[in-house]
Each structure stands twice: as C-alpha cells, then as structure tokens.
Amino acid sequence: AQMLCCPLLVRLSTRLGRTPILRTCLAGAAASSLLIGWSGTTTGILIGRCLAGVFAASVPVAQAAVTDVAPANQTALALSRVSAASQLGVVVGPAAAALLHSGYGTLGVPPHLQLRA
C-alpha cells in the first residue's frame, strides 16, 4: 500500500497543499495504530497495517515541504535533518512507550479499552 499511495499523496500534496495532506497522513497513521492495537482478529490487524501503509506518506510529504522552503544550497542539510528526526522517532518512540507503560501502567483505563501488547 505504501509503494502505491506515497507517490499519489505527494502529487496530491502539490495540488492541495502540503499541510492538509501531512495532517491527514499523521491522523490516518494514528488511527491505523489504534485499529491495530484494539483489533482482536488477524483480519483487523491486516486492515490496520494496510491503512498504515496508505498513510505512510508523511515522510515523503515532509521531505517535499522541506525542499519547497529550504534554500537550494541548504536542501541536502534540511533533508538529512528530516531523515534523522524520522529515524530518531523510530528508535525513541518504542523505548519511551515502554518506559511510560512500566512507570504509569494503564492509569485506570478499563481492561476492555486497553491496548493489547
């Protein structure tokens, strides 16, 4: 899904603007993560993963936005910072989630609403 949708969403962001498409991608990624977490079936998990692939265009759209606003001589530096920030989130995100879960637990969330590990 990511391979098919990323070029389409980047082209759409050229037509409609980077910000609305970037917000849509981030909201869709969050919704697909919740769907995966709350899904009790394999089918639900697969649907969530497909939606995650569809909305995975946030990084290419952000890269396109950076190339729009960065001066020509600073484009490589700006793109490397976007890539570094993306990879930092991949590393720090799960570690932060594990630390928060071990420190705070479920914070009184009822069992039927808790995300499955």
All heavy atoms as an XYZ file, in Angstrom:
812
protein
N       0.822     -1.183      0.000
C       0.000      0.000      0.000
C       0.876      1.260      0.000
O       0.550      2.238     -0.658
C      -0.923     -0.009      1.214
N       1.982      1.210      0.732
C       2.860      2.378      0.803
C       3.474      2.678     -0.561
O       3.539      3.829     -0.982
C       3.959      2.147      1.833
C       4.892      3.317      2.009
C       5.932      3.075      3.079
O       5.975      2.013      3.687
N       6.782      4.047      3.321
N       3.880      1.636     -1.263
C       4.523      1.831     -2.557
C       3.551      2.456     -3.564
O       3.948      3.254     -4.409
C       5.032      0.480     -3.083
C       5.802      0.579     -4.371
S       6.498     -0.981     -4.891
C       5.058     -1.872     -5.417
N       2.281      2.125     -3.459
C       1.296      2.662     -4.392
C       0.807      4.048     -3.985
O       0.546      4.899     -4.834
C       0.100      1.712     -4.491
C       0.391      0.320     -5.053
C      -0.846     -0.543     -4.959
C       0.884      0.416     -6.485
N       0.648      4.286     -2.696
C      -0.004      5.516     -2.238
C       0.933      6.693     -2.019
O       0.501      7.840     -2.132
C      -0.784      5.229     -0.959
S      -2.202      4.168     -1.276
N       2.191      6.450     -1.700
C       3.107      7.568     -1.440
C       3.244      8.507     -2.639
O       3.101      9.723     -2.481
C       4.468      7.058     -0.986
S       4.509      6.657      0.760
N       3.492      7.988     -3.856
C       3.587      8.928     -4.982
C       2.279      9.682     -5.230
O       2.304     10.874     -5.562
C       3.935      8.030     -6.181
C       4.502      6.798     -5.584
C       3.844      6.633     -4.258
N       1.162      9.007     -5.036
C      -0.128      9.666     -5.244
C      -0.357     10.777     -4.226
O      -0.823     11.867     -4.575
C      -1.259      8.640     -5.163
C      -1.248      7.544     -6.230
C      -2.324      6.505     -5.932
C      -1.438      8.142     -7.600
N      -0.038     10.502     -2.965
C      -0.249     11.509     -1.930
C       0.711     12.685     -2.065
O       0.345     13.820     -1.765
C      -0.166     10.873     -0.542
C      -1.358      9.996     -0.177
C      -1.115      9.268      1.129
C      -2.623     10.810     -0.098
N       1.930     12.432     -2.538
C       2.867     13.537     -2.746
C       2.372     14.422     -3.892
O       2.408     15.650     -3.802
C       4.298     13.017     -3.000
C       5.223     14.133     -3.458
C       4.855     12.367     -1.738
N       1.874     13.809     -4.974
C       1.306     14.601     -6.066
C       0.080     15.379     -5.602
O      -0.118     16.533     -5.972
C       0.926     13.685     -7.236
C       2.078     13.438     -8.161
C       1.611     12.774     -9.444
N       2.518     11.670     -9.684
C       2.181     10.390     -9.733
N       0.932     10.031     -9.612
N       3.080      9.470     -9.937
N      -0.742     14.729     -4.780
C      -1.924     15.398     -4.252
C      -1.533     16.575     -3.359
O      -2.192     17.609     -3.354
C      -2.787     14.394     -3.485
C      -4.165     14.832     -3.070
C      -5.025     15.138     -4.284
C      -4.827     13.739     -2.242
N      -0.440     16.404     -2.616
C       0.016     17.500     -1.751
C       0.531     18.676     -2.566
O       0.480     19.814     -2.117
C       1.095     17.014     -0.782
O       2.326     16.818     -1.447
N       1.016     18.417     -3.761
C       1.426     19.507     -4.641
C       0.202     20.305     -5.083
O       0.245     21.528     -5.177
C       2.170     18.950     -5.871
O       3.300     18.214     -5.417
C       2.642     20.065     -6.787
N      -0.895     19.605     -5.324
C      -2.109     20.261     -5.789
C      -2.880     20.937     -4.664
O      -3.365     22.052     -4.800
C      -3.004     19.224     -6.473
C      -3.869     19.818     -7.549
C      -4.649     18.791     -8.333
N      -3.793     17.728     -8.842
C      -4.191     16.473     -9.011
N      -5.413     16.135     -8.731
N      -3.370     15.572     -9.483
N      -3.024     20.255     -3.514
C      -3.870     20.753     -2.425
C      -3.112     21.473     -1.318
O      -3.724     22.105     -0.464
C      -4.657     19.597     -1.803
C      -5.598     18.837     -2.736
C      -6.244     17.676     -2.002
C      -6.649     19.768     -3.300
N      -1.814     21.310     -1.287
C      -1.007     21.909     -0.222
C      -0.406     20.829      0.660
O      -1.011     19.780      0.892
N       0.773     21.088      1.149
C       1.487     20.082      1.952
C       0.846     19.884      3.327
O       0.713     18.771      3.807
C       2.938     20.503      2.140
C       3.677     20.843      0.875
C       4.242     19.647      0.189
N       5.084     20.093     -0.925
C       5.042     19.554     -2.119
N       4.212     18.571     -2.375
N       5.835     19.991     -3.071
N       0.438     20.977      3.963
C      -0.062     20.893      5.335
C      -1.311     20.022      5.474
O      -1.340     19.152      6.356
C      -0.307     22.304      5.897
O       0.903     23.045      5.815
C      -0.763     22.245      7.337
N      -2.348     20.192      4.649
C      -3.529     19.338      4.828
C      -3.233     17.856      4.598
O      -3.751     16.999      5.322
C      -4.534     19.848      3.799
C      -4.017     21.125      3.282
C      -2.576     21.208      3.619
N      -2.390     17.558      3.620
C      -2.061     16.151      3.339
C      -1.205     15.586      4.466
O      -1.407     14.442      4.897
C      -1.348     16.017      1.976
C      -2.243     16.521      0.858
C      -0.918     14.583      1.727
C      -3.558     15.790      0.711
N      -0.276     16.372      4.979
C       0.563     15.914      6.087
C      -0.282     15.647      7.328
O      -0.115     14.618      7.998
C       1.653     16.940      6.387
C       2.755     16.526      7.342
C       3.461     15.282      6.842
C       3.755     17.648      7.507
N      -1.223     16.529      7.620
C      -2.119     16.307      8.772
C      -2.983     15.071      8.576
O      -3.195     14.303      9.515
C      -2.999     17.535      8.984
C      -2.252     18.698      9.567
C      -3.158     19.880      9.783
N      -2.398     20.990     10.334
C      -2.812     22.232     10.338
N      -4.002     22.542      9.830
N      -2.071     23.174     10.854
N      -3.478     14.883      7.364
C      -4.286     13.701      7.069
C      -3.463     12.425      7.241
O      -3.948     11.437      7.818
C      -4.854     13.780      5.641
O      -5.623     14.968      5.516
C      -5.700     12.572      5.314
N      -2.230     12.443      6.751
C      -1.363     11.271      6.881
C      -1.069     10.952      8.344
O      -1.099      9.785      8.756
C      -0.054     11.483      6.121
S      -0.226     11.422      4.343
N      -0.791     11.977      9.136
C      -0.489     11.740     10.549
C      -1.713     11.250     11.310
O      -1.620     10.347     12.146
C       0.089     13.006     11.177
C       1.465     13.417     10.640
C       1.885     14.750     11.236
C       2.501     12.358     10.909
N      -2.889     11.823     11.021
C      -4.122     11.361     11.669
C      -4.450      9.935     11.242
O      -4.866      9.102     12.064
C      -5.281     12.298     11.333
N      -4.252      9.628      9.967
C      -4.502      8.267      9.484
C      -3.539      7.262     10.086
O      -3.930      6.127     10.405
N      -2.285      7.657     10.261
C      -1.313      6.761     10.890
C      -1.685      6.488     12.342
O      -1.582      5.349     12.822
C       0.088      7.356     10.794
N      -2.139      7.520     13.050
C      -2.570      7.329     14.440
C      -3.797      6.434     14.503
O      -3.878      5.523     15.350
C      -2.857      8.680     15.090
N      -4.756      6.655     13.613
C      -5.967      5.828     13.600
C      -5.648      4.379     13.262
O      -6.214      3.456     13.859
C      -6.975      6.401     12.605
N      -4.737      4.165     12.318
C      -4.387      2.784     11.968
C      -3.650      2.096     13.115
O      -3.840      0.895     13.345
C      -3.559      2.741     10.688
O      -2.316      3.370     10.867
N      -2.844      2.840     13.859
C      -2.179      2.249     15.030
C      -3.194      1.845     16.094
O      -3.071      0.782     16.709
C      -1.175      3.235     15.624
O      -0.116      3.443     14.732
N      -4.193      2.694     16.299
C      -5.253      2.334     17.257
C      -6.040      1.128     16.781
O      -6.399      0.260     17.578
C      -6.183      3.523     17.487
C      -5.593      4.672     18.283
C      -6.560      5.850     18.305
C      -5.259      4.229     19.695
N      -6.309      1.062     15.482
C      -7.021     -0.093     14.941
C      -6.234     -1.371     15.153
O      -6.797     -2.401     15.547
C      -7.304      0.118     13.449
C      -8.001     -1.029     12.725
C      -9.405     -1.236     13.295
C      -8.064     -0.755     11.244
N      -4.939     -1.305     14.920
C      -4.095     -2.482     15.146
C      -4.104     -2.863     16.619
O      -4.224     -4.038     16.975
C      -2.652     -2.223     14.650
C      -2.624     -2.099     13.136
C      -1.703     -3.316     15.116
C      -1.329     -1.558     12.569
N      -3.982     -1.864     17.500
C      -3.935     -2.142     18.939
C      -5.230     -2.700     19.486
O      -5.229     -3.565     20.348
N      -6.363     -2.213     18.988
C      -7.657     -2.647     19.507
C      -8.244     -3.841     18.768
O      -9.286     -4.359     19.161
C      -8.661     -1.496     19.476
C      -8.461     -0.522     20.593
C      -7.938     -0.790     21.825
C      -8.761      0.867     20.590
N      -7.896      0.351     22.583
C      -8.402      1.383     21.853
C      -9.299      1.729     19.643
C      -8.567      2.709     22.191
C      -9.462      3.053     19.988
C      -9.105      3.533     21.244
N      -7.605     -4.242     17.694
C      -8.145     -5.331     16.903
C      -7.983     -6.659     17.644
O      -6.937     -6.956     18.208
C      -7.426     -5.403     15.559
O      -7.923     -6.485     14.816
N      -9.031     -7.435     17.601
C      -8.974     -8.755     18.234
C      -8.828     -9.879     17.232
O      -8.791    -11.046     17.599
N      -8.726     -9.525     15.952
C      -8.634    -10.543     14.916
C      -7.447    -10.257     14.000
O      -6.958     -9.127     13.916
C      -9.916    -10.560     14.040
O     -10.018     -9.319     13.352
C     -11.156    -10.785     14.894
N      -7.031    -11.296     13.307
C      -5.950    -11.145     12.340
C      -6.381    -10.250     11.184
O      -5.589     -9.440     10.690
C      -5.522    -12.526     11.801
O      -5.180    -13.354     12.911
C      -4.346    -12.427     10.868
N      -7.632    -10.360     10.786
C      -8.138     -9.523      9.700
C      -8.070     -8.045     10.072
O      -7.672     -7.207      9.259
C      -9.594     -9.914      9.357
O      -9.627    -11.303      9.056
C     -10.110     -9.123      8.193
N      -8.435     -7.728     11.292
C      -8.363     -6.346     11.754
C      -6.937     -5.815     11.758
O      -6.693     -4.657     11.407
N      -6.013     -6.666     12.142
C      -4.606     -6.267     12.152
C      -4.126     -6.031     10.721
O      -3.422     -5.055     10.446
C      -3.740     -7.316     12.869
C      -4.095     -7.338     14.354
C      -2.259     -7.048     12.670
C      -3.462     -8.469     15.125
N      -4.509     -6.907      9.805
C      -4.099     -6.733      8.409
C      -4.697     -5.462      7.803
O      -4.010     -4.735      7.065
C      -4.507     -7.947      7.581
C      -3.709     -9.224      7.858
C      -4.287    -10.395      7.083
C      -2.254     -9.030      7.517
N      -5.952     -5.166      8.113
C      -6.569     -3.936      7.629
C      -5.842     -2.718      8.209
O      -5.558     -1.745      7.498
C      -8.072     -3.911      7.963
C      -8.798     -4.964      7.133
C      -8.663     -2.524      7.729
C     -10.237     -5.190      7.547
N      -5.511     -2.786      9.485
C      -4.767     -1.690     10.112
C      -3.403     -1.492      9.490
O      -2.963     -0.354      9.279
N      -2.728     -2.590      9.163
C      -1.409     -2.480      8.524
C      -1.520     -1.891      7.122
O      -0.678     -1.103      6.697
C      -0.718     -3.845      8.465
C      -0.226     -4.343      9.808
C       0.853     -3.471     10.390
N       2.005     -3.421      9.524
C       2.888     -2.427      9.491
N       2.758     -1.397     10.294
N       3.899     -2.449      8.666
N      -2.564     -2.280      6.394
C      -2.771     -1.706      5.052
C      -3.042     -0.204      5.154
O      -2.496      0.579      4.366
C      -3.922     -2.408      4.350
S      -3.486     -4.040      3.754
N      -3.858      0.188      6.124
C      -4.113      1.622      6.313
C      -2.843      2.357      6.732
O      -2.615      3.496      6.315
C      -5.208      1.835      7.347
C      -6.628      1.539      6.875
C      -7.612      1.666      8.033
C      -7.015      2.458      5.746
N      -2.021      1.715      7.543
C      -0.753      2.329      7.938
C       0.130      2.554      6.713
O       0.808      3.575      6.599
C      -0.040      1.457      8.970
N       0.115      1.609      5.773
C       0.874      1.778      4.542
C       0.336      2.905      3.687
O       1.092      3.663      3.084
N      -0.987      3.026      3.631
C      -1.604      4.099      2.849
C      -1.195      5.460      3.399
O      -0.858      6.378      2.649
C      -3.140      3.947      2.842
C      -3.813      5.199      2.308
C      -3.555      2.731      2.033
N      -1.201      5.588      4.722
C      -0.909      6.885      5.341
C       0.568      7.067      5.687
O       0.920      8.006      6.393
C      -1.763      7.064      6.586
C      -3.224      7.213      6.275
C      -4.127      6.245      6.651
C      -3.678      8.319      5.586
C      -5.472      6.374      6.353
C      -5.016      8.461      5.282
C      -5.914      7.489      5.662
N       1.434      6.210      5.180
C       2.865      6.316      5.477
C       3.559      7.393      4.646
O       4.777      7.505      4.685
C       3.545      4.970      5.254
N       2.798      8.175      3.933
C       3.385      9.203      3.070
C       3.787     10.456      3.830
O       4.173     11.443      3.220
C       2.401      9.564      1.964
N       3.708     10.440      5.150
C       4.042     11.654      5.894
C       5.510     12.049      5.709
O       5.814     13.239      5.609
C       3.717     11.481      7.380
O       4.430     10.395      7.918
N       6.414     11.094      5.630
C       7.823     11.432      5.456
C       8.093     11.988      4.052
O       8.724     13.048      3.930
C       8.733     10.230      5.790
C      10.186     10.531      5.452
C       8.607      9.872      7.260
N       7.622     11.353      2.964
C       7.854     11.973      1.654
C       7.192     13.345      1.498
O       7.759     14.236      0.856
C       7.251     10.976      0.660
C       7.237      9.684      1.365
C       7.067     10.014      2.812
N       6.017     13.534      2.082
C       5.362     14.845      2.004
C       6.177     15.870      2.796
O       6.353     17.007      2.362
C       3.904     14.767      2.501
C       3.289     16.153      2.611
C       3.078     13.910      1.566
N       6.689     15.478      3.961
C       7.535     16.387      4.740
C       8.813     16.719      3.976
O       9.277     17.874      3.994
C       7.871     15.766      6.092
N       9.384     15.736      3.302
C      10.579     15.998      2.500
C      10.269     16.963      1.355
O      11.065     17.860      1.063
C      11.149     14.692      1.952
C      11.775     13.834      3.016
C      12.170     12.461      2.502
O      11.647     11.976      1.508
N      13.088     11.823      3.208
N       9.121     16.790      0.731
C       8.736     17.716     -0.343
C       8.535     19.125      0.206
O       8.920     20.110     -0.431
C       7.468     17.215     -1.023
N       7.942     19.226      1.401
C       7.739     20.535      2.016
C       9.080     21.196      2.341
O       9.249     22.407      2.154
C       6.891     20.408      3.272
N      10.033     20.407      2.796
C      11.356     20.944      3.118
C      12.050     21.449      1.862
O      12.661     22.521      1.874
C      12.209     19.875      3.842
C      13.676     20.235      3.839
C      11.718     19.697      5.256
N      11.939     20.705      0.774
C      12.579     21.167     -0.458
C      11.908     22.432     -0.998
O      12.542     23.195     -1.713
C      12.570     20.083     -1.551
O      11.225     19.708     -1.828
C      13.376     18.875     -1.125
N      10.635     22.632     -0.651
C       9.947     23.855     -1.072
C      10.467     25.092     -0.341
O      10.554     26.165     -0.925
C       8.442     23.748     -0.827
C       7.757     22.786     -1.758
O       8.368     22.401     -2.779
O       6.611     22.398     -1.452
N      10.774     24.948      0.950
C      11.115     26.121      1.754
C      12.614     26.314      1.980
O      13.042     27.412      2.319
C      10.389     26.091      3.129
C       8.897     26.125      2.929
C      10.805     24.906      3.950
N      13.417     25.276      1.802
C      14.857     25.399      2.053
C      15.556     26.058      0.861
O      15.198     25.805     -0.291
C      15.468     24.018      2.307
N      16.544     26.896      1.148
C      17.338     27.448      0.045
C      18.062     26.321     -0.689
O      18.344     25.266     -0.112
C      18.343     28.373      0.737
C      17.856     28.554      2.122
C      16.961     27.408      2.438
N      18.358     26.538     -1.946
C      18.956     25.480     -2.776
C      20.260     24.941     -2.190
O      20.526     23.738     -2.269
C      19.194     26.004     -4.190
N      21.057     25.807     -1.580
C      22.338     25.343     -1.037
C      22.183     24.650      0.319
O      23.136     24.071      0.821
C      23.335     26.494     -0.939
C      22.854     27.596     -0.009
O      21.691     27.636      0.400
N      23.759     28.505      0.310
N      20.997     24.680      0.918
C      20.758     24.047      2.215
C      19.817     22.840      2.124
O      19.465     22.262      3.145
C      20.160     25.068      3.184
C      21.074     26.218      3.511
C      22.248     25.770      4.363
O      22.085     24.991      5.289
N      23.432     26.251      4.038
N      19.410     22.457      0.913
C      18.429     21.388      0.750
C      18.936     20.057      1.299
O      18.204     19.352      1.998
C      18.042     21.240     -0.731
O      17.541     22.491     -1.193
C      16.981     20.183     -0.916
N      20.167     19.703      1.006
C      20.709     18.426      1.479
C      20.747     18.374      3.001
O      20.382     17.353      3.607
C      22.100     18.195      0.904
N      21.155     19.455      3.626
C      21.193     19.506      5.085
C      19.787     19.393      5.672
O      19.560     18.655      6.629
C      21.852     20.805      5.555
C      21.907     21.033      7.071
C      22.775     19.979      7.738
C      22.415     22.419      7.366
N      18.846     20.098      5.083
C      17.471     20.059      5.581
C      16.869     18.672      5.420
O      16.188     18.161      6.328
C      16.628     21.100      4.848
N      17.103     18.012      4.288
C      16.582     16.660      4.088
C      17.228     15.654      5.039
O      16.567     14.732      5.510
C      16.786     16.228      2.636
C      15.862     16.893      1.623
C      16.250     16.504      0.211
C      14.416     16.531      1.902
N      18.511     15.842      5.330
C      19.159     14.930      6.278
C      18.589     15.109      7.681
O      18.468     14.146      8.442
C      20.672     15.135      6.273
O      21.009     16.406      6.783
N      18.183     16.324      8.023
C      17.561     16.553      9.329
C      16.184     15.916      9.412
O      15.809     15.376     10.451
C      17.488     18.044      9.624
C      18.845     18.630      9.933
C      18.770     20.093     10.255
N      20.097     20.589     10.615
C      20.418     21.850     10.677
N      19.511     22.771     10.399
N      21.639     22.214     11.006
N      15.423     15.979      8.329
C      14.114     15.309      8.308
C      14.306     13.806      8.480
O      13.598     13.155      9.256
C      13.351     15.615      7.000
C      12.127     14.725      6.847
C      12.946     17.070      6.948
N      15.270     13.240      7.778
C      15.545     11.806      7.883
C      16.013     11.435      9.289
O      15.580     10.421      9.850
C      16.605     11.403      6.857
O      16.896     10.040      6.966
N      16.864     12.253      9.874
C      17.350     11.979     11.230
C      16.210     12.044     12.241
O      16.114     11.201     13.139
C      18.445     12.963     11.607
N      15.328     13.013     12.094
C      14.192     13.128     13.004
C      13.257     11.926     12.870
O      12.753     11.396     13.865
C      13.426     14.422     12.738
N      13.043     11.477     11.651
C      12.192     10.312     11.420
C      12.795      9.066     12.062
O      12.098      8.299     12.740
C      12.009     10.104      9.918
O      11.302      8.932      9.663
N      14.075      8.862     11.878
C      14.725      7.684     12.447
C      14.839      7.773     13.964
O      14.770      6.754     14.654
C      16.103      7.486     11.819
C      16.036      7.167     10.341
C      15.136      5.977     10.054
O      15.238      4.930     10.676
N      14.228      6.143      9.109
N      14.986      8.975     14.485
C      15.006      9.151     15.936
C      13.667      8.735     16.539
O      13.615      8.105     17.589
C      15.335     10.599     16.283
C      15.499     10.915     17.766
C      16.713     10.191     18.341
C      15.635     12.408     17.968
N      12.582      9.079     15.848
C      11.262      8.658     16.317
C      11.092      7.154     16.308
O      10.446      6.587     17.195
N      11.697      6.484     15.325
C      11.627      5.022     15.260
C      12.347      4.390     16.450
O      11.915      3.384     16.995
C      12.219      4.517     13.920
C      12.420      3.023     13.915
C      11.326      4.936     12.765
N      13.433      4.998     16.871
C      14.219      4.453     17.979
C      13.648      4.861     19.339
O      13.463      4.032     20.232
C      15.700      4.897     17.863
C      16.490      4.492     19.086
C      16.312      4.327     16.608
N      13.352      6.138     19.499
C      12.938      6.660     20.803
C      11.483      6.322     21.124
O      11.147      6.079     22.287
C      13.175      8.190     20.859
C      12.608      8.800     22.122
C      14.660      8.474     20.763
N      10.617      6.289     20.114
C       9.195      6.051     20.350
C       8.887      4.782     21.123
O       8.236      4.828     22.176
N       9.328      3.622     20.646
C       9.046      2.386     21.391
C       9.692      2.357     22.777
O       9.092      1.861     23.733
C       9.616      1.286     20.503
C       9.615      1.870     19.138
C       9.888      3.326     19.325
N      10.891      2.914     22.886
C      11.543      2.943     24.195
C      10.770      3.831     25.163
O      10.565      3.476     26.332
C      12.990      3.434     24.057
N      10.307      4.977     24.698
C       9.523      5.870     25.547
C       8.203      5.223     25.937
O       7.751      5.344     27.084
C       9.276      7.193     24.833
N       7.570      4.521     25.003
C       6.311      3.841     25.313
C       6.517      2.777     26.382
O       5.703      2.639     27.305
C       5.726      3.220     24.046
N       7.601      2.028     26.285
C       7.879      1.001     27.285
C       8.135      1.611     28.656
O       7.644      1.110     29.679
C       9.077      0.156     26.848
N       8.895      2.705     28.692
C       9.163      3.361     29.969
C       7.890      3.951     30.579
O       7.651      3.835     31.777
C      10.210      4.459     29.789
C      11.634      3.983     29.558
C      12.535      5.158     29.216
C      12.158      3.229     30.763
N       7.069      4.590     29.759
C       5.819      5.160     30.256
C       4.878      4.071     30.754
O       4.223      4.226     31.784
C       5.137      5.990     29.177
C       5.795      7.328     28.867
C       5.163      7.965     27.644
C       5.704      8.262     30.058
N       4.819      2.965     30.036
C       3.929      1.883     30.463
C       4.414      1.261     31.768
O       3.611      0.971     32.656
C       3.819      0.812     29.384
C       2.873     -0.275     29.738
N       1.514     -0.072     29.796
C       3.068     -1.562     30.094
C       0.916     -1.195     30.156
N       1.843     -2.104     30.351
N       5.725      1.076     31.901
C       6.225      0.483     33.136
C       6.082      1.445     34.312
O       5.868      1.030     35.441
C       7.691      0.062     32.976
O       8.517      1.194     32.837
N       6.180      2.754     34.026
C       6.077      3.730     35.100
C       4.660      4.058     35.510
O       4.370      4.257     36.675
N       3.763      4.111     34.540
C       2.414      4.560     34.835
C       1.356      3.474     34.661
O       0.198      3.671     35.024
C       2.045      5.758     33.948
C       2.894      6.958     34.239
C       3.922      7.321     33.388
C       2.692      7.722     35.382
C       4.711      8.416     33.642
C       3.477      8.818     35.654
C       4.477      9.167     34.779
O       5.266     10.250     35.041
N       1.694      2.367     34.067
C       0.729      1.296     33.874
C      -0.401      1.721     32.970
O      -0.209      2.390     31.971
N      -1.597      1.370     33.335
C      -2.748      1.656     32.488
C      -3.503      2.901     32.932
O      -4.468      3.298     32.289
C      -3.701      0.465     32.475
O      -4.113      0.199     33.812
C      -3.036     -0.764     31.885
N      -3.108      3.524     34.030
C      -3.711      4.760     34.525
C      -5.232      4.668     34.681
O      -5.961      5.604     34.398
C      -3.371      5.937     33.615
C      -1.907      6.360     33.607
C      -1.693      7.449     32.578
C      -1.464      6.843     34.972
N      -5.709      3.517     35.111
C      -7.128      3.365     35.375
C      -7.994      3.161     34.149
O      -9.207      3.268     34.229
N      -7.380      2.890     33.001
C      -8.172      2.618     31.793
C      -8.828      1.245     31.950
O      -8.167      0.285     32.331
C      -7.266      2.656     30.540
C      -8.044      2.273     29.296
C      -6.621      4.013     30.385
N     -10.127      1.142     31.691
C     -10.788     -0.159     31.828
C     -10.139     -1.221     30.934
O      -9.661     -0.905     29.841
C     -12.233      0.116     31.367
C     -12.392      1.585     31.398
C     -11.035      2.183     31.255
N     -10.139     -2.466     31.369
C      -9.450     -3.524     30.615
C      -9.931     -3.669     29.171
O      -9.142     -3.960     28.279
C      -9.739     -4.795     31.411
C     -10.013     -4.306     32.791
C     -10.640     -2.964     32.643
N     -11.209     -3.457     28.901
C     -11.690     -3.652     27.539
C     -11.246     -2.526     26.591
O     -11.345     -2.653     25.376
C     -13.207     -3.787     27.520
C     -13.956     -2.547     27.908
N     -14.101     -2.124     29.212
C     -14.577     -1.620     27.135
C     -14.781     -1.011     29.237
N     -15.089     -0.671     27.999
N     -10.704     -1.423     27.121
C     -10.200     -0.334     26.285
C      -8.679     -0.305     26.202
O      -8.117      0.514     25.465
C     -10.700      1.013     26.818
C     -12.186      1.276     26.703
C     -12.528      2.618     27.324
C     -12.628      1.238     25.254
N      -8.016     -1.151     26.965
C      -6.555     -1.155     26.956
C      -6.028     -1.765     25.665
O      -6.627     -2.665     25.094
C      -6.022     -1.962     28.139
C      -6.328     -1.323     29.479
C      -5.892     -2.207     30.618
O      -5.217     -3.221     30.426
N      -6.265     -1.842     31.816
N      -4.904     -1.232     25.202
C      -4.259     -1.793     24.024
C      -3.595     -3.105     24.397
O      -3.016     -3.252     25.464
C      -3.209     -0.822     23.472
C      -3.761      0.506     22.959
C      -2.612      1.396     22.505
C      -4.732      0.290     21.834
N      -3.673     -4.055     23.500
C      -3.042     -5.363     23.739
C      -1.560     -5.289     23.391
O      -1.174     -4.651     22.421
C      -3.734     -6.416     22.895
C      -5.155     -6.659     23.307
C      -5.819     -7.661     22.366
N      -7.202     -7.847     22.722
C      -8.195     -7.077     22.298
N      -7.934     -6.066     21.512
N      -9.436     -7.315     22.660
N      -0.752     -5.978     24.168
C       0.680     -5.993     23.911
C       1.034     -7.036     22.887
O       0.359     -7.947     22.632
C       1.447     -6.270     25.187
